[in-house]
């Protein structure tokens, strides 16, 4: 580099801010630059073409007045390339998001199930983001709507080579379990290290579901050979060692 060339100014204050959760003003800069939104969503419709067109019109009538523009539909017919088919093609490319923070990327998934209610979902989003901000972890979430439930999948992304960040992510996970338990939202999947903690949160009627599972476990697998402790279900042989 020529001696006369100007170097980019150091921005230690920004670097220090970015050690925690991505600030909203930085997110807004990214959003404005790429002309995207805070949220993205996909709707897939299946069936005969006449029914799909009718359903698409019904969906558009509900959503487009709120969006301020027309929905972008892509019609796929059998025999055409799969790009626009919404067909689920196995891939691990999406998991590259775990490297967002640098180092050896890691994540802890937190996925409570909640009622299919928009007001509750908005409240959940605000509360969860506040918790992520408190612990300095980026808020990366999705809400998958079903007929009778919403699956709120959150990925706590961190740098595994950063011990301080790893500690914050684990502490956040513990808080999210407690928050969801207080609202009656149950985690439907979790990592091996947290199966006991999640199992503890299902405490209705003196952990009735755990007692039922343990009774079945002891009847079917009395020696406790098959995956002892999986999903917080410990066989009698190890139950006293459960921590």
WOFENBEL-V39564 format. One record per pair of residues at least 24 apart in sequence whose C-alpha atoms are under 8 Angstrom apart, sorted by the first residue. I is the first residue (numbers start at 1). J is the second residue. If there is no record, write none. Layout:
# WOFENBEL-V39564
I_J, I_J
This chain:
# WOFENBEL-V39564
19_136, 20_133, 20_135, 20_136, 20_137, 20_138, 21_132, 21_133, 21_135, 21_136, 21_137, 21_138, 21_139, 22_137, 22_138, 44_86, 98_157, 98_158, 99_158, 99_159, 100_157, 101_157, 101_158, 101_159, 102_159, 103_159, 103_160, 103_161, 103_162, 104_159, 104_160, 104_161, 105_157, 105_158, 105_159, 105_160, 106_157, 106_158, 106_159, 106_160, 107_155, 107_156, 107_157, 107_158, 108_155, 108_156, 108_157, 108_169, 108_173, 108_191, 109_153, 109_154, 109_155, 109_156, 109_190, 109_191, 110_153, 110_154, 110_155, 110_156, 110_173, 110_176, 110_187, 110_189, 110_190, 111_151, 111_152, 111_153, 111_154, 111_187, 111_188, 111_189, 111_190, 112_151, 112_152, 112_153, 112_180, 112_185, 112_186, 112_187, 112_188, 113_149, 113_150, 113_151, 113_152, 113_185, 113_186, 113_187, 113_188, 114_149, 114_150, 114_151, 114_152, 114_185, 114_186, 115_148, 115_149, 115_150, 116_145, 116_146, 116_147, 116_148, 116_149, 116_150, 117_150, 128_176, 131_172, 131_176, 132_172, 135_168, 135_169, 135_171, 135_172, 136_168, 137_168, 137_169, 177_201, 192_230, 192_231, 195_230, 195_231, 195_232, 196_229, 196_231, 196_232, 197_232, 198_232, 199_231, 199_232
